[in-house]
Amino acid sequence: MTTRSIAARGLAAAFALAALAFATPALADEEGIVITIKDHRFDPAVVEVPAGKKIKLLVKNEDSTPEEFDSYDLNREKVIAGGSQGIVFIGPLDPGTYAFMGEFNADTAQGKVIAK
């Protein structure tokens, strides 16, 4: 094997590992689902989760003002200070749709969790 073919195989292996790292959902399960608050809106505004499992939501507030993750459907309330993050555990949920909102900016900060 030539030095060039060894380098090419090494490069191909590195690209394959990088692609695998981006495609593997296992990290998302360990870290939870990230919801970002920016410009008084939730992103993503719709979150799909598996029914029957406890889920960790990592709520990151990129605004300078506080926001409250509030859900009557999920029976959860948590104030997230501006420029910080908080964790909200939900579930296990029955299949269905569960609304949440930002209590301090209810006109724009709207979202829902869909359990399937």
C-alpha positions as CSV (number, residue, x, y, z in Angstrom):
1,M,0.0,0.0,0.0
2,T,1.3,3.4,-0.9
3,T,1.5,6.4,1.5
4,R,-1.1,8.2,-0.7
5,S,-3.6,5.3,-0.4
6,I,-3.1,5.1,3.4
7,A,-3.7,8.8,3.7
8,A,-6.8,8.6,1.5
9,R,-8.2,5.8,3.6
10,G,-7.4,7.7,6.8
11,L,-9.2,10.8,5.4
12,A,-12.2,8.7,4.3
13,A,-12.4,7.1,7.8
14,A,-12.2,10.6,9.5
15,F,-15.1,11.8,7.3
16,A,-17.2,8.7,8.0
17,L,-16.7,9.2,11.7
18,A,-17.6,12.9,11.5
19,A,-20.8,12.0,9.5
20,L,-21.7,9.4,12.1
21,A,-21.3,11.8,14.9
22,F,-23.8,14.2,13.4
23,A,-26.2,11.4,12.4
24,T,-26.4,9.6,15.7
25,P,-29.4,10.5,17.8
26,A,-28.1,8.8,21.0
27,L,-26.4,12.0,22.2
28,A,-29.7,13.9,21.9
29,D,-31.3,11.3,24.3
30,E,-28.6,11.7,26.9
31,E,-28.6,15.5,26.7
32,G,-32.3,15.9,26.2
33,I,-34.2,18.0,23.7
34,V,-33.0,21.5,23.4
35,I,-35.5,24.3,23.1
36,T,-34.2,27.8,22.5
37,I,-35.9,31.0,23.5
38,K,-34.9,33.9,21.2
39,D,-36.8,37.1,20.3
40,H,-39.5,35.9,22.7
41,R,-40.2,32.7,20.7
42,F,-39.5,29.0,21.2
43,D,-37.4,27.2,18.7
44,P,-38.4,24.6,17.8
45,A,-42.0,25.5,18.6
46,V,-43.2,21.9,18.0
47,V,-41.4,19.1,19.7
48,E,-42.1,15.4,19.0
49,V,-41.4,12.9,21.8
50,P,-42.0,9.2,22.2
51,A,-45.1,8.5,24.3
52,G,-44.5,6.6,27.6
53,K,-41.0,7.9,28.2
54,K,-39.7,10.5,30.6
55,I,-38.1,13.4,28.6
56,K,-35.6,16.0,29.6
57,L,-36.0,19.4,28.0
58,L,-33.1,21.8,28.1
59,V,-34.5,25.3,27.7
60,K,-31.9,27.9,26.7
61,N,-32.9,31.5,27.0
62,E,-30.9,33.6,24.6
63,D,-32.9,36.7,25.3
64,S,-31.7,39.3,27.8
65,T,-34.9,39.1,29.8
66,P,-36.3,36.2,31.8
67,E,-39.0,33.9,30.4
68,E,-41.2,31.3,32.0
69,F,-41.7,27.9,30.4
70,D,-45.3,27.4,31.4
71,S,-47.7,24.5,30.6
72,Y,-51.0,23.7,32.2
73,D,-51.2,20.6,30.0
74,L,-47.8,19.3,31.3
75,N,-48.2,20.8,34.8
76,R,-44.9,22.5,34.6
77,E,-43.6,26.1,35.3
78,K,-40.0,27.2,35.3
79,V,-38.5,30.7,35.0
80,I,-35.4,30.8,32.9
81,A,-33.3,33.9,33.5
82,G,-32.1,35.9,30.5
83,G,-28.8,34.4,29.1
84,S,-29.2,31.2,31.0
85,Q,-30.7,27.7,30.7
86,G,-32.9,25.4,32.8
87,I,-34.0,21.8,32.7
88,V,-37.7,20.7,32.6
89,F,-38.6,17.0,32.9
90,I,-41.8,15.9,31.3
91,G,-43.6,12.6,31.0
92,P,-44.1,9.8,30.7
93,L,-46.9,11.2,28.5
94,D,-49.9,9.5,26.9
95,P,-50.1,10.0,23.1
96,G,-51.4,13.5,22.4
97,T,-50.6,17.2,22.1
98,Y,-49.5,19.3,25.0
99,A,-49.3,23.1,24.8
100,F,-46.6,25.3,26.4
101,M,-46.0,29.0,26.4
102,G,-43.7,31.7,27.7
103,E,-45.7,33.3,30.5
104,F,-44.0,36.7,30.1
105,N,-44.5,36.9,26.3
106,A,-47.6,34.8,25.8
107,D,-48.4,36.5,22.4
108,T,-45.3,35.2,20.7
109,A,-43.8,32.5,22.9
110,Q,-46.0,29.5,22.0
111,G,-45.2,25.9,21.5
112,K,-46.4,22.3,21.8
113,V,-45.2,18.9,22.6
114,I,-46.6,16.0,20.5
115,A,-46.2,12.6,22.1
116,K,-46.5,9.7,19.7
